[in-house]
Amino acid sequence: MADPIVWKTAWITGASTGIGREIALQLAARGVKVAVSARSAEKLAALGPGLMAVPLDVTDASACQAAVDKIEAQLGPIDLAVLGAGTYTPVAIDRLDPGQFSRMMDTNYMGVVNCIAALAPRMMARGQGHLSWIASVAGYVGLPKAAAYGPTKAALINLGECLYPEIKLKGVRVSVINPGFVETPLTAQNDFEMPFLMKADEAARRSIDGLASGRFEIAYPRRFVAILKTLRALPYPLFFRIIARSVLKAG
Ligand SMILES: NC(=O)c1ccc[n+]([C@@H]2O[C@H](COP(=O)([O-])OP(=O)(O)OC[C@H]3O[C@@H](n4cnc5c(N)ncnc54)[C@H](OP(=O)(O)O)[C@@H]3O)[C@@H](O)[C@H]2O)c1
């Protein structure tokens, strides 16, 4: 396993449950000073006294700025951010609700943008730091029921591609984490068999190893990633035929 002790101080959003929680606990166990954010103050406090709980709603840009100010005043410069706050609800094709789409974009996409806007200027002024966020393999291709979620994740991957080269010139790294299906409260609502389902602690380990290696994209599990990247490269008629047969069980 690569050594994650390249960071002294980390800020994890979406740390009250699931993948973010596991990443926070694993980093803290390995000696990193960790600040944790999510809306639920009680769940953050339950992570233990060794982690700095900074409750916040990532859709509130000024709260993100205040969180960064507070964490850096207390723990010192943040040199790793893992922005994992996110939400998912399936889209019912016969009941399209624009509010569902904008809420998901606000949390999943603008939530990351708000945190980057608060932290990136400080990192760039220091000439060092590592910004990362959790997108998803669902951002590679459009999938049934994911019409509100998938675009937020595609946007996050594209955001990373946009920022990486320019921000690197300022000494700051960017990484995008693209997990497949991971067993968390977010996926507990799924009523279908999730291929290559992974435990959250394993997802956290792979995320941390990938971050320590400094890669731009950290994607797992490998076989699922390879399948979806292959699907993305197919001509659309073939792509839609495969989706209809494998996901919709039609055609
Ligand atoms: N599980 C998967 O299969 C999977 C796959 C690919 C990508 N992902 C992504 O991985 C990230 C973590 O997901 P997870 O599966 O670990 O889900 P999860 O257990 O539901 O965790 C989501 C986290 O985000 C926080 N959150 C939600 N809305 C927020 C807001 N407005 N402000 C601040 N925090 C907020 C939640 O805490 P509060 O409710 O307390 O705010 C929670 O800590 C998400 O971005 C998700 O899209 C998950």
The ligand as an ORCA input file, in Angstrom:
! r2SCAN-3c Opt
* xyz 0 1
  N     -21.972      4.260     -2.992
  C     -21.685      4.185     -4.272
  O     -21.914      3.152     -4.937
  C     -21.056      5.346     -4.984
  C     -20.533      5.120     -6.265
  C     -19.945      6.168     -6.943
  C     -19.863      7.412     -6.358
  N     -20.387      7.613     -5.105
  C     -20.261      8.959     -4.537
  O     -19.511      8.882     -3.361
  C     -19.882      9.950     -2.486
  C     -20.205      9.362     -1.119
  O     -21.342      8.513     -1.293
  P     -21.709      7.325     -0.316
  O     -22.072      6.189     -1.158
  O     -20.666      7.191      0.734
  O     -23.076      7.906      0.251
  P     -23.615      8.262      1.701
  O     -23.201      7.233      2.677
  O     -25.049      8.578      1.502
  O     -22.802      9.600      2.050
  C     -23.129     10.839      1.526
  C     -22.490     11.880      2.424
  O     -22.739     13.177      1.893
  C     -23.250     14.010      2.938
  N     -24.087     15.027      2.339
  C     -25.185     14.880      1.546
  N     -25.685     16.083      1.220
  C     -24.891     17.015      1.801
  C     -24.883     18.439      1.847
  N     -25.814     19.159      1.194
  N     -23.919     19.075      2.545
  C     -22.973     18.357      3.192
  N     -22.914     17.014      3.199
  C     -23.864     16.362      2.516
  C     -24.007     13.040      3.849
  O     -24.135     13.505      5.162
  P     -25.378     14.353      5.734
  O     -26.634     13.690      5.251
  O     -25.170     14.272      7.222
  O     -25.207     15.729      5.214
  C     -23.031     11.871      3.838
  O     -21.978     12.123      4.736
  C     -21.067     10.635     -3.156
  O     -20.614     11.770     -3.856
  C     -21.581      9.595     -4.140
  O     -22.252     10.171     -5.222
  C     -20.976      6.607     -4.414
*
